[in-house]
Amino acid sequence: MAAKKTFHDPTQQAEGRAARWKNEPLSERHPSLRVHTKRPFNAEPSNFALQAMYTPKGQHYRRTHAPVPLVDEDLYRLSVCVESKLAKQFSMQDLKSKVAKEIAVTLMCTGNRRGEYNQYGSTAGLPWKNGSISTAKWKGCSLRKVLNDAGIFYEQAKRNGYRFVTFWGLEDYHISIPLKKAMDEDGDCLLCYGMNNEAIPRDHGAPLRCIIPGFVGARSVKWLDKIVLSASEVVGLHQTGIAYKQLGPNYKDLGKIPKSVIAELPPIDIIPVTSAVTAPDDESTLIRGQMFEVKGYAYSGGGRAISRVDVSIDNGKTWDQARLTRAVNGDDQVQNIRTYKAWAWCQWRYTVKIPHGVNEVCICCKAVDDQYNQQPHEVEPIWNVRGVLNTSWGRVVVKTNGARL
């Protein structure tokens, strides 16, 4: 029997000693998750779970780079700093006493659907299928108001040359976002302690994580330790390094890429429009002449709403439009077109009669957002060695057979 192919992710820590993993929250992890690595734990939900507007408990995708911290909430303190100087510390009680807000937000890894790239050349990273994306209702207090409480105000900070806010996790993961996004009243950036009407689970950042709506999941740092106002973005693998950057298709080997080339590239903040088919499963069998409801999701970053999803059952020769369902925030506000605050995906459905006379059906989907951004047709032309931003048409191929007796 051939050995199982292993994949190297250059962005995560090596497993090391078993003792490092003795406090992992194993009970939070649903048995249906597709596991890519156990230590650190990286896993994605099933297609069935991806069909829910809000990803079911225990099935939200996991992206971790190190052991999950075990934190005593009573002793926990969040530090807010200006450069290296401490401005203020907050306990969980301090943060929970502030006005709370609940919003529906989709988080997505930049490597979603990386596995499809690998047929055209090896990529450096986990071979995600279409499930390193999930949606939840996140509850917490305003990041902007916490920064204000620490004496940080946007106009003054900008005049003083500050341009970034950096989040540091307790496990030393650290990234920066633009100050403008962090302080935008309409940006909805939250410091969260709740997820889907429950306390946030350890796997997802307990006791506190930030949620940066409209940005890639990598910017929503878990297990927050400190927030730092700075003039420059933080230096590190996940910000200035290769972790969340896309290279041209001519670069085939990460080890041979000049550091100067990597340094010049911006990190990915906002996901381009994307979609996927979640039913039927690839290579499943459907019955000719029967009606079938095709299902999927569609998402665009930056608060752009999905305006339509086109569906084809003949590999893109002819198209029709799917029915869309939009997410709703905790205040019952629907995330509509041109609000520029559509932070969550749409779920889409399309009912089709499986045609006679064919043995195979190729189902395609392509989403269009409210600024008419569209998905590239094919995977191969957008291949890149890091395997990020596979936003090509969603495709599944199914077999057909005659009606059952």
N, C-alpha and C positions, 0 to 999 in steps of 0.2 A: 504494500500500500504506500502511495506517495506521501511524503511528509506534508503536514499542513503548512501552508505558506504563512509566514509571519510578516508583520508590517512594523516598520520603525516609525515612531512619531518623534521628531526631534524636539518637540516643544514640551514634553512631559518628563518627569523625573523617572529614573530607573527604579525598579522594584526594591532593591536593597534587602535589608534584613526583615524577616517576617514580623518581628516585634513592632515595627513601624505601623503595622496595619491592624493592631489588635483592637482598636476602638472604632472600626468602620461600622456605619449604621446599616448593617445587613438587612434588618427587618423593614427598612424603607424601600427596598428594591424588589419590584414586582417580578415574579418568575417569567413573565412573558417578554421581558426586555431582551433585545438582541445585544449580547455583551461582546465588545471588541477587546477590551483589556479589563482584567479584574483588579490589578494594582498598578497604577491608579484606576479607579472604576470609570469606565467609559462605555455607555450603552445607549441604544435608541429604542423607541417604542415600536410595536407592531403596526402594520397598516390599519388594522382594526382600531387601535387606539388613536391613530392619526385622523380618524373620521369624526371624532368628537370636537366640538368647538373649543372646549376647555379640556385639555389632556387629562385623562383619568388619574386618580391618586396613585402614586408610586410608579407611574409610567412616563412622566415627563423625562425627556432625554437628559443624560448625565454627561458633562464634560469636565473632567478634573485632571489636574497635573501632578497631584501629590496626595498624601493621606488627608482624610477629612478631619479638620480640627474638632476637638472636643472642648466646648466653652461653657464656663459657669456664667449664666446670664446675670446673676446678682453681682458678680465681680467685674463683669465686662465694662469697658469704657471705650468709646470712640473718640479718637483724637483728631482735631482739626488744626492744621498747621499752615503758617505762611512761610514758605521755604522750610528752613529747619527750626523755626520758632513756633512753639506751641501757642495757639490762640485760645483754645477752649477744649474741654473734655465733656462728653455727654454719656450718661448712664442710659440703660434701656428704659428706665422709668422716665427720664427726661424726654427721650424721643417719643415714647408712647403717649406722653401728656400733650404733645403737639397735635394740631388738627390733622386727622388722617384722611387719606384719599385712596380709593381703590380703582385701578384701571386694568383693562385687559391688554396684555402685551405678549406678542410672539417673540420668543428668543430663538435664534438660529445660528448654528455654527457655520463659519465660512466654508468648511469642508463638506457641507451637506451634499450628498450624491457624488462624493469623491470616487467611490468604487467604480462608477461608470467611466471615469477617465482611464482606469488601469488597463483597459483593453487596447489603448493606444500608446502606452508607455507607463513605466512605473512612476508613482508619485510618492512623496514623503509625507506620510500621515495615515491616520486610521481610515479604513475602507468603508466609510459611512455609506449606507443606502440612502433612502429619502427621508430618514427619521431623525436626523440631528436638528430637529425643529420641534417646538412644542409651544402651547399657549396656556396661560394661567391668568387668573385675576390676582394681581399683586396689591398688597395693602401696606401703606407706610406713610411717612411724613415727607414733606417737600425738601429736597436737597437744597434748593435755593434759600428757603427760610432757615434751615440749619446753618448754612454759611453766613447768612445775615446775622443770626444770633451769635456767631463767632466773630462778628465785626467785619465781615467780608461783603462788600457791595460791588456790583458789576462795574459801574462807571468809574468808581475810584480805583478799583483793581486794574482796570484797563489802562487808565491814565498812568498808573505806576509800573506799567510794562508787563503785567501778568497776563498770560494767554491760555494757560492750561490748568486743569484740575486733575490731580493724579490720585488714584485709588490704590491703596495697598491692602492686600489680604493677609490674614494671619499666617498663611502658608507661604508668604513672600511673593505671591503673584502680584504684578503691578502693571497698570496701564494708565494712559492719560486720555482725557477727552477735552475738546475745546472749551474754554471758559464760557463762551457764548451759549453753548448747549447746556452746560451745567446750570447757568443762571437764568435761562429763558423761562419766563412765566408760563409760556405755552409749550415748553419742552417736556413737562410732566416728569422730570427726573425725580425719583423717589429713593428714600432710604427705607427698605422694606423689612418687616418682621412678620408679615402674614402672606399666605398663599392659599387661594381657593377656600377662604373662610376658616382656615386653621392656622396655627403657628407654623412658621416656615420650617420645613424639615432640615435636618443637618446636611443632607446631601445637597440641598439647594441654598445653603449659606447661613444657617442659624448661628447666632441669633440675629444677625443683621447683614444684609447685602444691599447693594445699589441696583436699581433697575433704570437703565438708560433707554427709554422707548425709541424705536426707530433705528437704533444702532445694532450692530452685530452682537451676538451673545457674549463675546469676549470682553465687551466693555461693561457688562453688568457684573461687577466683581463680587464674589461671595466672601463670607467671613471677614467683613471689613475690620481692619485694624486702625487705619488712619486715612485722612483725606488731606492732600497737600496742594496748596496754591503755589504755582510756579510760573516762571517766565518761559521755560522750555519744557517740551514733553520729556517724560522720564526715559532714560536710556535703559534698554533691556531687550531681551529676545522677543517679547510679545508686543513691543511698541516700535522700537527702531530696528529690531532684528527682522528675520525672515518669517516669523511665525504667521503673521496675518498680512502678507504682501503677495501680489501676483506678478510673476515674471513672464516675459515673452516665451512663446513656444519653442524658440531656438535654444533656450537654456535647458539642458537635459540632466545635469548633475549638480546638486546643491554644493558639493564640495569644491567645485571649480568656478563658482560665481564670485567675482571680485566683491569685497566688502563695500567698495565705493558704489557699486551698482545697487546693492541692497539698501544702502544708506539713503540714496536719492529717492527711493520709492516711498510714497505715503502709505501708512497702514490703512487697512479697510475699516471704515466706520459704518457705511450704509450698504445694505444688500440690494443689488439690482432686482427687478421684478422676476419672480420665479413661480413655478407651480409644479405639481406632481399628481399622478394618479395613485389613489390608495385602494381602489376596488375597480376591477378585479385585480388579483395578484398576477404578476408576470408569470407566464407559462402555465396558468391555470386553464381549465376547460369550460367553455360555455355551450349552451344548447342552441342549435340553429332554430330560428323561428320564435324563440322566446324573448320576452322583454327583460331587460337587465338595466339596473341603475348604476351607471358609472359614477364614481365618487373621487374627490380629491381636495387639495387645498391650493390656495394661491396667496402670495404675499409680496409686498414691495416695501423696502425700507424707507426711512426718512419721513414717515407719516403719510406717504402716498397711498391712497385707497385703490383697490382693484376695481376697475370699471367694467371689465368683462373677462370671461374665460371662454376661449374657443376650443371646441372638442371635435375631433375627427375619428372615424372608425375605419378609414382607408389610408392610413399613413400620410395624412395631410393633403390628400387630393381634394376633398370636400370638407366643409366645416359647418358647424352650427354652434349656438351659444348655450352655455350651461346656466342653471339657476344658482344664484348666489345667496348665501346667508352671512350677515355681518356680525361682528362681535359687539357686545354691549358692556359699557363700563358699570361700575358700582352705583353710579347715580342714574342709571337707566339711559344714558346717552349712547345712541348708536354711532358707531365709527363710520360715518358716511363719506362719500366722495367730496373732495375739495374742502374738507375741514383741516387738512394737513396735520391731523392728529389720529389717523387710522393706524394705530400701533399694533394691531393684531391682524392675523390672516383672515381670509374668507374661506368658508367651506363651500364647495360647489358640487352640484349634482346634475346628471344628464341621463335621461331615460332613452334607451335605444333598443330596437329590435335586432337581434343577432341575425345577420343575413344568411340566406340559403346559398348553396353553391360555392362556398369557400371553406377551406380547411383551417385557415388561420386569419386572425384579425389583429391589425396593429392599431391600437388606440393611442391617440396623441392629445395632449392639452398644451395650450399656450395662453398665458395671462397678459393682459394689457392694463397698466395702471392709469390713474386719472391725469397723468401727463403724457399718455400714449407711448410710454416706454414699453418695448416688447422683448420677448426672449429670443436668443439666437436659435437657429433651426437645429444645429447639430452639436455634438459633443467634441468631435475631433479638432475643429478649428480653434477652440478655446482651451485646449489642453494646456496645462502648465505644471511644472515639476512639483509645486506645493499642493496641487490638486484642489485649489480653492475656486469658489464662485462658478460651479457648474450650474448655470441657470438656463441650460438648453431646454427645449421642449420636453415635457414629461412624456414618456413612452412606456407602454407595456404591450407585449405580444401574447395573445392567447390562442389556444387551439379551439376548434369547434367540432361538435359531433351531432348526430341525429337525435331527435326527441326520445327520451326514455319511455319505455312502456309502462 
